[in-house]
Amino acid sequence: MKFSINRIKLLEELNKANKIIDTRNINPAFSGIFLEASVDRMVVISTNGTLAFKSILNNVNSDLDINIPGKVLIKPKYVLETLRRSEEEFVNFSVIEDSELKITTDHAEFNINILDADDYPMLGFREKGIVLEIDPREFKKTINQTIVTVDEYNKKLSLTGLNLKVQNNEVIISGTDTFRISQRIIKLEESFDELVNITIPFKTIVELPKLLDNARKLKIILSDGYVTFSIDSVLFQSNLIDGQFPNVSQAFPKEFAQTLIVDSKSFLKALNRADLPNDDGLPPIINLRIENGKIFIKSTISEIGNYEEEFENFKTTDDLDLQISFNAKFLTDAIKTFDSEQIELKFNDSIKPLVVQRANDETLKQVILPTFLGN
């Protein structure tokens, strides 16, 4: 095997492939990145047994020039470090007697031991099935807005990922840890008749936004318990989570006794001031007291002290007096997902969920259960 390629482009693809590798895997071959060159293209593959990555490089997207086709299983740590330290635009790769990889540039030469490419498993990437096309920027934003409520270690397996449902020409992305819910709706521009209801694992969702940077096209392909994300020239495949994701929409209150309209940035700053540090590292409980047309934000840490502030930058629809408490992290996480200046905080009473959304916009909702002091 022998080829030359643009160093920066190869480094980018190897970095993507390396992110999903689990060095603790019992199969030594899974610790490597598999490269296979044919006449006019090279495939970059990695897997950890659950996630699989595949990228196709050619002359157009990476200045690839293949002299001798072949395959190699590289140790990514050393190859990546070599490529990072080099300053050359192009690098040359050649395999010596199936045991060593030689990397050369105009001014340097590196020899690195390799793994046995014959030990690498044959991976089947599913590229046929139900196909859903979504704007990659919109999907990345949606993931970042909803992943905050996913608990990777939840005892209920069905809650350890993000749920993707398609109905009425809308893609509904939901996450919950039973204490809070995130839900974002993406309206499809073209008609989509298939019924889709899948749950994508947390680790897949964590890695996916990194692959969506600067992506031009995204296809989500569903087939037999797998989901494949086709992102330009990259395929990213994952198992799906078994089990029924709960119908979280039923937890959204339909009517509210009071709505506060606040500036998201100034309200978040006030919450951060009330987020007192403590010795056990747990987030404090923040109490909101609404009375006589005023809002007071208070937090108390035992053996340390308390903080109270009157928050003035708000509007209200009613003069309801209310006192309600929340986990500080849950409340700040929810508000950070909104990039608008004004958001609505919708209340009923001290024991029913709070709903956070944009003013007059229900495409993104954050729902938080209150915390009962003394319990």
Secondary structure, 3 states (H helix, E strand, C coil): CEEEEEHHHHHHHHHHHHHCCCCCCCCHHHHCEEEEECCCEEEEEEECCCEEEEEEEEHHHHCCEEEECEEEEECHHHHHHHHHHCCCCEEEEEEECCCEEEEECCCCEEEEECECHHHCCCCCCCCCCEEEECCHHHHHHHHHHHHHHCCCCCCCHHHCEEEEEEECCEEEEEEECCCEEEEEEEECCCCCCCCEEEEEEHHHHHHHHHHHCCCCCEEEEEECCEEEEEECCEEEEEECCCCCCCCHHHHCCCCCCEEEEEEHHHHHHHHHHHCCCCCCCCCCEEEEEEECCEEEEEEEECCCEEEEEEECCEEECCCCCEEEEEEHHHHHHHHHCCCCCEEEEEECCCCCCEEEEECCEEEEEEEECCCCCCC
